[in-house]
C-alpha cells in the first residue's frame, strides 16, 4: 500500500517539477489522528536542473473514502496559503490536486514543519506543565490575529463564501442542525433542546466578518518545550463568519484536557478571553459569546454523530471515527447542559 502511494506520488511530483530528474518518494508514514483527511509524512528526493541533489520533508493530505466532516480541500489549501508567512504560523503549500487520477482521491502536498509536538495530552505531563501560561498567551494571541486579519487583504474573498454580519449565526446553526438530521444514529434530545434555545435567542450581528479557522483548539497546533507555537494546522473547516465562533470553540469544555477548569488544558476561561481580546482588538460580549459556546456544542455533536454514522455504515473504518463517537458524545452533551444551566 505505502509502496504504491510512494510510486504514484513520485510520478505525480515529477510532472510538477520541470527539469527535475530521479524523483523519489520514500519513508511514507501515516500520521494518526484526524479523519477529515488522510495525513502522511514523506521524504522527497530529486536532482534539479543543475544536477544538485535536493531532499525535502513533506506532508500529504489526501481525501479519505468517507470523512468525519465534509470539507473542501481547495478552501483548506487557500487558508494555509493566505496565512503562510504572516503573524499566524502556517506551513507552505506546494501542490493542490483535485483529480482522482494520480492517487485515487484528491489531495494536496505541503512542506512539513518538523521537530515539534501536537498532542494535547502530552501537555499535561511533567515536562510541559511550566509552559502552559506562555503557550496560552501564544495560542489565544494567534487566534486573535486570525480574527483581526482582513479576508480581502488575504485574497480569500474568492475562495470563501460571503456572509452578512447578521446572518453568520443562522447559516452555521442551520448547517450543523442539518448534519445532525442527516447523520444521527440515535436521538439527541439535549442537543435538540440547545438548538431550540439558540434559535429563540439569536446573538447580535458579528462585530466584524473574519476568517474563522473552524477547529482552533489544543491538538491542532505544533508547539515546543518553551511555550512557542510553530504551526496552526487543520484548516479544513475554515470559512468567513463571526470570530466569536472560533473563540467559543477554543473554550469548549470537551477540550479541558487537564480534567479541570483550564480551557485547552492551559489557563482559565477568563484568562483565555482576555488574551484574545488584547490581540484581536475586539470585545467578547458575554451574552454573544455564551450563544457561540452553546452553538459549538451543537457543532461538536454534529461532528461526533457523523463520525458514528460513517463507522456504523462501513463507509470508513478508520478507528479514529469509532473512538471519536465513543469518547465525545456524552461529554459534549454534558458541556451543553452546563451552558444551559441544567448540569
N, C-alpha and C positions, 0 to 999 in steps of 0.2 A: 504493500500500500504506500508506504513512505517513499520507496524507491520509484514507484510510478509517478507520484506527485513531483518528486525531485526532477525526474527526466522531463516531464511535461512543462514544469516551471522554468527549467533551464532553456528549453526550446522557445518558450514564450519570451523570456527576458532577452534572448539573443536577437529577437525581432525589434526590441525596444532600445537596443544599444548599437546603433550603426557603427561599424568599424571594429566592434569587439570580436575577439576570437577566443576559442577554447572556453566557452561559457559553461560553468559547472555550478550546480546547487548541491550542497552537502549538509549533513548534520540537521536535517529537518526533524523537528520535535514539536509535538502538540503541547500547548500551554493550557493547563487546566483552568477551569473557572470560566464563567460567561457562557451564554448559549445563544446570543443573537448572531454571532459569527464564530466559525472555527478559527482559532488563532494558533499560528505556528511561528517558531523562530527558525532561521536557517542561515547558512553561510553562502554568499555568492562570490564566486571567483571567476576572473576572466583576464585576458590580455587586451589592453587598449590599442588604439590605432598606432601608437608608437612602440608597441611590443612590451610595455611595462605591465607587471603583474599587479592586479587590483583585487583586494578582498574586502567584503563588507558584511556586517551583521545586519540582517533584515528581518522584517516581520511580514507574514502573510495573513490576511484576514479574508476568509472565504465564507460565502453564504452556506449554511447547512441545509439539509433537505427540508427541515421544518424548524422554525425558530421560536424561542420563548417569547419574543416580541417581533412584530413585523416592522422592519425598518428599511430605509433606502440607503444603500451604500454610497450613492452619489452625494447625499446630504452629509453623511459622516465624513467622507473624503473632503468635501468643501469646508466643513467646520475645522478639521485638522489643518488644512492648508491656510485658512484665514488667520488662525492664531499662531501658526509656527513663526518664530522669530519675534513674537510680541512679549508683553509682560506676562502673558498666560503661556506657560511652557507646554509645547506640543511637538510631537515628532514630525519630521519632514516626510511628506507624502511623495511617492515616486510614480506609481502607475495605477490607474483605475481601469479595470476590465469588466464590462457589463455583459459580455457574451458568454454563454455556457461552454463554448467550444474548448478553449485551452485547458481548463481544469475541471470541467463538469458542472461548475457553478460559478457565478460572478465572484469577483474578488478585487482586493487592492493590495499593493505592496508599499511598505514604509520602512524608513530607517529605524533600527532598534535603538532605544535608549537603554543601555546596558549598565549593570552594576548596582542597581537599586532594588528595593523591595516594594511589594504592593499589598501583601497580606494584612487585613485588618486585625487578625488575631495575634500576629507577631508583635504588634504594638503594645499588647498587654503583657508582654514578657519583661523580665527584669532589665534587659539591656536597653529597652526603649522607653521605660517609664519617665526618665528625666527629659525626654524630648517633647512631651505632649503639649506644653504651652507654646513652644516655638513652632511646632508643627500646626497647631490650631491657628496661630497667628497667620502662618503662611497659607493654610488651607482656605480660611474664610476671606483672607485678603484677595487671593486669586479669584474666588467666587465673586467677590465684589468687583474685581476688574473685568470679569466677564459681563456682569450686569452693566457696568459703566461703558463698555465698548459700544461704538456706533456700528450697527449692522451694515449701514450703507457704506461707511468708510472701509469696512472689511470686505466689501464687494460680495455680500451674501444675499442681497435682495433678490437676485435672480434664482438662487438655489433654494431659498426658503419661502414657504407660503406666507403671504402677508396676513396680518390680523389687526383689527382695530383694538384700541385700548380697552373699550368696554365690552369686547367680545372674547377676550382671552379665556375667561373662566368658563363660558358656555361651550366653547369649542373643545377645550380639554376635558371637561366633565362629560360632555356628550360622547366624545370618542371612547373614554375609558368605561363608561356605562355600556356602550355598545360592545366592547370587548368582553365584559362580564356576561352580557346577554348571550353572546355567541359561544363562549368557552366554558362557562361554569359547569362543573360535573356534579355539583350538589348545591342546594340553596344557600344563599349568602345573606341571611336576614340582617346581620349587623351592618354590613356594607350598604345594603339597600336602605337601611334607616339613615345612614350617613348621607347617601345620595339625596334622599328626600329633604334632609335638613339643608344641604348645600344649595339645592335649587330654591328652597324657600328663603334663604338668607344670602343672596349673591354678594360678592365683595365689591368694593368700589373699583372704578376703572384703574388699569395699570398706570402707575406714575410715569412710566416710560415703556416703550417696546424695546426689549433687549434680546440678545441671543440667550436662549435657555439651554443649558447643557443637557438636561433631562435625566441624568443619572449621577449627579455630583454627590459623592459620598466617599467615606473612608473605604478603601478597597479598589477605587478607580483612579488612583494616582500613585506615582513612583516616588518613594521617599528614601532618605539616607539616615544615618545614625546621629546626625546633628540637628534634625528637625527641618531639613530642607526638602522641598518638593521639586522634582525634575521633569515631570511629565504628567499631564492630565489626559487620561485615557477614556475610551468607551463613549464616544460622542454620537452613538448610533440613534439616540432619541432627541438629538438637538433640533430646535425649532425657534421661531420667534414667539415671544409671549411676555408675560408678567414675570419679572425677575424674582418675585416672591415665591414663585413655583419652585425654583431651584433652592432657595433658602429653606423653604418648608421641607423639601425632600432631604436636604442635608441634616435636618433636625429630627427626622423621623425616629420614633422610639425604637424601631427594629434595628437601627444602626448603633445602638448603645452597646458596643462590643464588650465593655467592661462590666456589664450587668448592673449598672448603677445609673445615676442621672447624667453622666458625661455624654454629650452628644458626639457621635462619631467615635466614641471611646476616648475622647480627648479632654474637653472642657465643658463647663455648664452651658445650658441653652442661652442664658443671658450673656455670657462672655462671647459666645459664637456670634450672636446677633450684633453685639457692639462692634466686633471686628469687621463684620460685613458692612455695617452702616458707615464706618470710617472709610473703608476702601471704595464703596460704591457711590458715596455722596447722597444716598437715599435714606429715608426713614422707613423702618419696618412698622407700619401701623399695626398695633396689636390685634385688632379685630380682623383686618385683612390677612395678616399672617396666620391667624387661627384658621381662617377659611382654607387657606392654601395647605396648611398642615393636615387638616382633615381630608381635603381633596387628595393629598398624597397617599393617604391610607386606601382610598378608592383605587388610585393608580397602582399602588403596590399590589393590592389584591387582584387587580386585573392581570398583572404580570404573573402572579403565582397561580391563578386558575388557568391561565393559558399554558403555563408550564405543565400543570397536571394533565390537561387535556391532550397536549402533544405526546406525553408519555403514555397515557392510557390508550390513546388511539393508535399507538405504534408508529407515529409519524417521525419521531426522533427518539432514539434510545440512549442518548447521552445521559449518564447518571445524574448530571447536574440538574436536569429537569425534574426528576423524581425527588431529589434532595431538596430543591427549592420549594416545591409544593409542600413536602412533609415538614420542613423546618419553619416556613414563613407564614402559612395560612393562619394559624392560631395567634402568633404574636402580632400579626397585622390587625386582626380583629380586636385584640386587647388594646392596641395603640389607638384604634378608632374609638373604642369605648371610653378610654381615658380622656380623649379630647372632647367627647360628648358629655363628660361628667357622669358616666354610668359604670365606671370600673370599681 
